[in-house]
Amino acid sequence: MNNTLALIKPDAMQKGFKDKIRKDIMENGFVIVEEKTLNLSIEQAEGFYAIHKDKPFFGELVEFMTSNETHIMKLEKENAVVEWRDLMGATNPAEAESGTIRAKYGTDISMNATHGSDSNENAEIEINFFFKDL
C-alpha cells in the first residue's frame, strides 16, 4: 500500500462538493487515513506551493488557496499516487476524461477542484507538510 496527498481545493469546498468528492475517493478503493479541513494561511499556501514561487501565477495561486477552506486528506491504496491522479483527471477540466473528479467538479485550469501529489517522493513531503507532528 502507498500513500498520497489529496486536497479538495477552495473552489470545490465553496460549491459544497466535499462529500461527493470523498464518496468518489472511497468508491474507488482508497482509504482516507487522516483528514482535516483548514483555512490555509498565506504562509502555509506559500510554503506548500514554494516550487512555483518564481512563476507568474504564484500570487494568484496563493490568493486562491487562502480564499476558502481546503480539505486535506492522506489517502492509502496500492499505487496511490497514480491511481489518485487518474481519478482526478487532467489538470484542465475541459480536457479531463468524463467521470473524473475534475471533469465533474472543476471549472477551469486554476479552479480544478483537487490537488494530488505527482510522485511517491512528493507525496511523502506533502503529507508531512500537513500531517507531521509539531
FIKOLZA-1660 file (N, C-alpha, C; in steps of 0.1 Angstrom, whole numbers, plus 5000, padded with zeros to 4 digits):
% residues 134
   i   px   py   pz ch aa at
   1 5008 4988 5000  A  M  N
   1 5000 5000 5000  A  M CA
   1 5009 5012 5000  A  M  C
   2 5004 5023 4993  A  N  N
   2 5011 5035 4992  A  N CA
   2 5002 5046 4997  A  N  C
   3 5008 5058 5000  A  N  N
   3 5000 5070 5004  A  N CA
   3 5002 5081 4994  A  N  C
   4 4992 5089 4993  A  T  N
   4 4993 5102 4986  A  T CA
   4 4985 5112 4993  A  T  C
   5 4988 5125 4989  A  L  N
   5 4981 5136 4995  A  L CA
   5 4970 5140 4985  A  L  C
   6 4958 5143 4990  A  A  N
   6 4947 5148 4982  A  A CA
   6 4942 5161 4989  A  A  C
   7 4940 5171 4981  A  L  N
   7 4934 5183 4986  A  L CA
   7 4921 5185 4978  A  L  C
   8 4910 5189 4985  A  I  N
   8 4898 5194 4979  A  I CA
   8 4900 5209 4980  A  I  C
   9 4902 5216 4969  A  K  N
   9 4905 5230 4969  A  K CA
   9 4893 5239 4972  A  K  C
  10 4897 5252 4975  A  P  N
  10 4886 5261 4979  A  P CA
  10 4874 5262 4970  A  P  C
  11 4876 5261 4957  A  D  N
  11 4865 5263 4947  A  D CA
  11 4855 5251 4950  A  D  C
  12 4860 5239 4951  A  A  N
  12 4851 5228 4953  A  A CA
  12 4844 5228 4967  A  A  C
  13 4852 5233 4977  A  M  N
  13 4846 5234 4990  A  M CA
  13 4835 5244 4990  A  M  C
  14 4837 5256 4984  A  Q  N
  14 4828 5266 4984  A  Q CA
  14 4815 5262 4977  A  Q  C
  15 4816 5253 4967  A  K  N
  15 4804 5248 4960  A  K CA
  15 4798 5236 4966  A  K  C
  16 4803 5232 4978  A  G  N
  16 4797 5221 4985  A  G CA
  16 4800 5207 4980  A  G  C
  17 4811 5205 4973  A  F  N
  17 4814 5192 4966  A  F CA
  17 4822 5183 4975  A  F  C
  18 4826 5187 4987  A  K  N
  18 4834 5179 4996  A  K CA
  18 4829 5165 4997  A  K  C
  19 4817 5163 5001  A  D  N
  19 4811 5150 5004  A  D CA
  19 4811 5141 4991  A  D  C
  20 4807 5147 4980  A  K  N
  20 4807 5140 4967  A  K CA
  20 4821 5135 4963  A  K  C
  21 4831 5144 4965  A  I  N
  21 4845 5140 4962  A  I CA
  21 4850 5129 4971  A  I  C
  22 4847 5130 4984  A  R  N
  22 4851 5120 4994  A  R CA
  22 4844 5107 4990  A  R  C
  23 4832 5107 4986  A  K  N
  23 4825 5095 4981  A  K CA
  23 4831 5089 4969  A  K  C
  24 4835 5097 4959  A  D  N
  24 4842 5092 4948  A  D CA
  24 4855 5085 4952  A  D  C
  25 4862 5091 4961  A  I  N
  25 4875 5086 4966  A  I CA
  25 4873 5072 4972  A  I  C
  26 4864 5071 4981  A  M  N
  26 4861 5058 4988  A  M CA
  26 4856 5048 4978  A  M  C
  27 4847 5052 4969  A  E  N
  27 4842 5042 4959  A  E CA
  27 4852 5037 4950  A  E  C
  28 4863 5044 4949  A  N  N
  28 4874 5039 4940  A  N CA
  28 4885 5032 4948  A  N  C
  29 4882 5027 4960  A  G  N
  29 4891 5019 4967  A  G CA
  29 4901 5025 4976  A  G  C
  30 4901 5038 4977  A  F  N
  30 4910 5045 4986  A  F CA
  30 4905 5044 5001  A  F  C
  31 4915 5044 5010  A  V  N
  31 4912 5046 5024  A  V CA
  31 4917 5060 5028  A  V  C
  32 4908 5067 5034  A  I  N
  32 4912 5080 5040  A  I CA
  32 4918 5078 5053  A  I  C
  33 4931 5079 5054  A  V  N
  33 4939 5076 5066  A  V CA
  33 4938 5087 5076  A  V  C
  34 4939 5099 5072  A  E  N
  34 4938 5111 5080  A  E CA
  34 4932 5122 5072  A  E  C
  35 4925 5131 5078  A  E  N
  35 4919 5142 5071  A  E CA
  35 4916 5154 5080  A  E  C
  36 4916 5166 5075  A  K  N
  36 4913 5178 5082  A  K CA
  36 4909 5189 5072  A  K  C
  37 4902 5198 5077  A  T  N
  37 4898 5210 5069  A  T CA
  37 4905 5222 5076  A  T  C
  38 4912 5230 5067  A  L  N
  38 4919 5242 5072  A  L CA
  38 4916 5254 5063  A  L  C
  39 4916 5265 5069  A  N  N
  39 4917 5278 5062  A  N CA
  39 4932 5281 5061  A  N  C
  40 4938 5278 5049  A  L  N
  40 4953 5280 5048  A  L CA
  40 4956 5294 5050  A  L  C
  41 4967 5296 5058  A  S  N
  41 4973 5310 5059  A  S CA
  41 4981 5313 5047  A  S  C
  42 4984 5325 5045  A  I  N
  42 4993 5329 5034  A  I CA
  42 5006 5321 5035  A  I  C
  43 5012 5320 5047  A  E  N
  43 5024 5314 5049  A  E CA
  43 5023 5299 5045  A  E  C
  44 5012 5292 5049  A  Q  N
  44 5010 5278 5046  A  Q CA
  44 5009 5276 5031  A  Q  C
  45 5001 5285 5024  A  A  N
  45 4999 5283 5010  A  A CA
  45 5013 5286 5002  A  A  C
  46 5020 5296 5007  A  E  N
  46 5033 5299 5000  A  E CA
  46 5043 5288 5003  A  E  C
  47 5043 5282 5015  A  G  N
  47 5052 5271 5018  A  G CA
  47 5048 5259 5009  A  G  C
  48 5036 5255 5009  A  F  N
  48 5031 5243 5002  A  F CA
  48 5034 5244 4987  A  F  C
  49 5032 5256 4981  A  Y  N
  49 5034 5258 4967  A  Y CA
  49 5048 5265 4963  A  Y  C
  50 5057 5264 4972  A  A  N
  50 5070 5271 4971  A  A CA
  50 5077 5267 4958  A  A  C
  51 5075 5255 4952  A  I  N
  51 5081 5251 4940  A  I CA
  51 5076 5261 4928  A  I  C
  52 5065 5267 4930  A  H  N
  52 5060 5276 4920  A  H CA
  52 5063 5291 4922  A  H  C
  53 5071 5294 4932  A  K  N
  53 5073 5308 4937  A  K CA
  53 5078 5318 4926  A  K  C
  54 5085 5313 4916  A  D  N
  54 5091 5321 4906  A  D CA
  54 5082 5322 4893  A  D  C
  55 5070 5315 4894  A  K  N
  55 5061 5315 4882  A  K CA
  55 5051 5327 4883  A  K  C
  56 5047 5332 4872  A  P  N
  56 5038 5344 4872  A  P CA
  56 5025 5342 4879  A  P  C
  57 5020 5330 4880  A  F  N
  57 5007 5327 4886  A  F CA
  57 5008 5325 4901  A  F  C
  58 5020 5326 4907  A  F  N
  58 5022 5322 4921  A  F CA
  58 5013 5330 4931  A  F  C
  59 5013 5344 4929  A  G  N
  59 5005 5352 4938  A  G CA
  59 4990 5349 4937  A  G  C
  60 4985 5347 4925  A  E  N
  60 4971 5343 4922  A  E CA
  60 4968 5329 4929  A  E  C
  61 4977 5320 4928  A  L  N
  61 4976 5307 4934  A  L CA
  61 4974 5308 4949  A  L  C
  62 4983 5315 4955  A  V  N
  62 4983 5317 4970  A  V CA
  62 4970 5324 4974  A  V  C
  63 4966 5334 4966  A  E  N
  63 4953 5341 4969  A  E CA
  63 4941 5331 4968  A  E  C
  64 4941 5323 4958  A  F  N
  64 4930 5313 4956  A  F CA
  64 4930 5303 4967  A  F  C
  65 4942 5298 4971  A  M  N
  65 4943 5287 4981  A  M CA
  65 4940 5292 4995  A  M  C
  66 4940 5305 4997  A  T  N
  66 4936 5311 5010  A  T CA
  66 4922 5317 5010  A  T  C
  67 4915 5316 4999  A  S  N
  67 4902 5322 4998  A  S CA
  67 4891 5315 5005  A  S  C
  68 4892 5303 5008  A  N  N
  68 4882 5295 5015  A  N CA
  68 4889 5283 5021  A  N  C
  69 4881 5274 5027  A  E  N
  69 4886 5262 5033  A  E CA
  69 4892 5253 5023  A  E  C
  70 4901 5245 5027  A  T  N
  70 4907 5234 5019  A  T CA
  70 4906 5221 5028  A  T  C
  71 4901 5210 5021  A  H  N
  71 4900 5197 5028  A  H CA
  71 4912 5189 5024  A  H  C
  72 4920 5184 5034  A  I  N
  72 4933 5178 5032  A  I CA
  72 4932 5163 5037  A  I  C
  73 4936 5154 5028  A  M  N
  73 4935 5140 5031  A  M CA
  73 4948 5133 5028  A  M  C
  74 4951 5123 5036  A  K  N
  74 4961 5113 5034  A  K CA
  74 4954 5101 5029  A  K  C
  75 4956 5097 5017  A  L  N
  75 4949 5085 5011  A  L CA
  75 4959 5074 5010  A  L  C
  76 4953 5062 5011  A  E  N
  76 4961 5049 5010  A  E CA
  76 4954 5040 5000  A  E  C
  77 4962 5034 4992  A  K  N
  77 4958 5024 4982  A  K CA
  77 4970 5019 4975  A  K  C
  78 4969 5007 4969  A  E  N
  78 4980 5002 4961  A  E CA
  78 4982 5012 4949  A  E  C
  79 4995 5016 4947  A  N  N
  79 4998 5026 4936  A  N CA
  79 4990 5039 4938  A  N  C
  80 4990 5044 4950  A  A  N
  80 4981 5055 4953  A  A CA
  80 4983 5068 4945  A  A  C
  81 4995 5071 4942  A  V  N
  81 4998 5084 4935  A  V CA
  81 4992 5083 4921  A  V  C
  82 4995 5073 4914  A  V  N
  82 4990 5071 4900  A  V CA
  82 4975 5070 4900  A  V  C
  83 4969 5062 4909  A  E  N
  83 4955 5059 4910  A  E CA
  83 4947 5072 4913  A  E  C
  84 4953 5080 4922  A  W  N
  84 4946 5093 4926  A  W CA
  84 4947 5103 4914  A  W  C
  85 4958 5103 4907  A  R  N
  85 4959 5113 4896  A  R CA
  85 4950 5108 4885  A  R  C
  86 4948 5095 4883  A  D  N
  86 4939 5090 4873  A  D CA
  86 4925 5094 4876  A  D  C
  87 4921 5093 4889  A  L  N
  87 4908 5096 4893  A  L CA
  87 4905 5111 4892  A  L  C
  88 4915 5119 4895  A  M  N
  88 4913 5134 4894  A  M CA
  88 4911 5138 4880  A  M  C
  89 4918 5132 4870  A  G  N
  89 4917 5137 4857  A  G CA
  89 4927 5148 4853  A  G  C
  90 4927 5152 4841  A  A  N
  90 4937 5162 4836  A  A CA
  90 4935 5175 4844  A  A  C
  91 4946 5182 4845  A  T  N
  91 4946 5195 4853  A  T CA
  91 4936 5204 4847  A  T  C
  92 4934 5205 4834  A  N  N
  92 4924 5214 4828  A  N CA
  92 4911 5205 4828  A  N  C
  93 4901 5209 4835  A  P  N
  93 4888 5201 4835  A  P CA
  93 4882 5200 4821  A  P  C
  94 4885 5209 4812  A  A  N
  94 4879 5208 4798  A  A CA
  94 4886 5196 4791  A  A  C
  95 4898 5192 4795  A  E  N
  95 4905 5181 4789  A  E CA
  95 4904 5168 4797  A  E  C
  96 4898 5169 4809  A  A  N
  96 4897 5157 4817  A  A CA
  96 4886 5147 4812  A  A  C
  97 4889 5134 4813  A  E  N
  97 4880 5124 4809  A  E CA
  97 4867 5125 4817  A  E  C
  98 4856 5121 4810  A  S  N
  98 4843 5121 4816  A  S CA
  98 4844 5112 4828  A  S  C
  99 4837 5116 4839  A  G  N
  99 4837 5108 4851  A  G CA
  99 4848 5111 4861  A  G  C
 100 4858 5118 4857  A  T  N
 100 4869 5121 4866  A  T CA
 100 4864 5133 4875  A  T  C
 101 4871 5134 4886  A  I  N
 101 4867 5144 4896  A  I CA
 101 4868 5158 4890  A  I  C
 102 4879 5161 4882  A  R  N
 102 4880 5175 4877  A  R CA
 102 4870 5177 4866  A  R  C
 103 4866 5167 4858  A  A  N
 103 4856 5168 4848  A  A CA
 103 4842 5171 4854  A  A  C
 104 4840 5165 4866  A  K  N
 104 4827 5167 4872  A  K CA
 104 4826 5180 4880  A  K  C
 105 4837 5184 4887  A  Y  N
 105 4836 5194 4897  A  Y CA
 105 4845 5206 4894  A  Y  C
 106 4854 5205 4885  A  G  N
 106 4863 5216 4881  A  G CA
 106 4857 5226 4872  A  G  C
 107 4862 5239 4873  A  T  N
 107 4857 5249 4864  A  T CA
 107 4867 5253 4853  A  T  C
 108 4879 5254 4857  A  D  N
 108 4890 5258 4847  A  D CA
 108 4903 5253 4852  A  D  C
 109 4914 5256 4845  A  I  N
 109 4927 5251 4849  A  I CA
 109 4932 5256 4863  A  I  C
 110 4927 5267 4867  A  S  N
 110 4930 5272 4881  A  S CA
 110 4921 5266 4891  A  S  C
 111 4908 5267 4888  A  M  N
 111 4898 5262 4898  A  M CA
 111 4894 5248 4894  A  M  C
 112 4903 5238 4896  A  N  N
 112 4901 5224 4891  A  N CA
 112 4898 5214 4903  A  N  C
 113 4893 5219 4914  A  A  N
 113 4887 5211 4924  A  A CA
 113 4897 5204 4933  A  A  C
 114 4907 5198 4928  A  T  N
 114 4916 5190 4936  A  T CA
 114 4931 5191 4933  A  T  C
 115 4939 5186 4942  A  H  N
 115 4953 5186 4941  A  H CA
 115 4957 5171 4944  A  H  C
 116 4967 5166 4938  A  G  N
 116 4973 5154 4941  A  G CA
 116 4988 5154 4939  A  G  C
 117 4995 5146 4948  A  S  N
 117 5010 5145 4947  A  S CA
 117 5013 5139 4933  A  S  C
 118 5025 5143 4928  A  D  N
 118 5029 5138 4914  A  D CA
 118 5039 5127 4914  A  D  C
 119 5044 5123 4926  A  S  N
 119 5053 5112 4928  A  S CA
 119 5053 5107 4942  A  S  C
 120 5058 5095 4944  A  N  N
 120 5059 5090 4957  A  N CA
 120 5067 5099 4967  A  N  C
 121 5078 5104 4961  A  E  N
 121 5087 5113 4969  A  E CA
 121 5079 5125 4974  A  E  C
 122 5072 5132 4964  A  N  N
 122 5065 5144 4967  A  N CA
 122 5053 5141 4976  A  N  C
 123 5047 5129 4975  A  A  N
 123 5036 5125 4984  A  A CA
 123 5041 5125 4998  A  A  C
 124 5052 5120 5001  A  E  N
 124 5058 5119 5014  A  E CA
 124 5060 5133 5020  A  E  C
 125 5066 5142 5011  A  I  N
 125 5069 5156 5015  A  I CA
 125 5056 5163 5018  A  I  C
 126 5046 5162 5009  A  E  N
 126 5033 5169 5010  A  E CA
 126 5025 5164 5022  A  E  C
 127 5025 5151 5025  A  I  N
 127 5018 5145 5036  A  I CA
 127 5024 5151 5049  A  I  C
 128 5038 5151 5050  A  N  N
 128 5045 5156 5061  A  N CA
 128 5042 5171 5063  A  N  C
 129 5040 5178 5052  A  F  N
 129 5037 5193 5054  A  F CA
 129 5024 5195 5062  A  F  C
 130 5014 5187 5060  A  F  N
 130 5001 5189 5066  A  F CA
 130 4999 5180 5078  A  F  C
 131 5006 5168 5079  A  F  N
 131 5002 5159 5090  A  F CA
 131 5014 5156 5099  A  F  C
 132 5025 5162 5098  A  K  N
 132 5036 5159 5107  A  K CA
 132 5033 5164 5121  A  K  C
 133 5038 5157 5130  A  D  N
 133 5036 5161 5145  A  D CA
 133 5045 5173 5148  A  D  C
 134 5038 5183 5153  A  L  N
 134 5046 5196 5156  A  L CA
 134 5050 5196 5170  A  L  C
% end
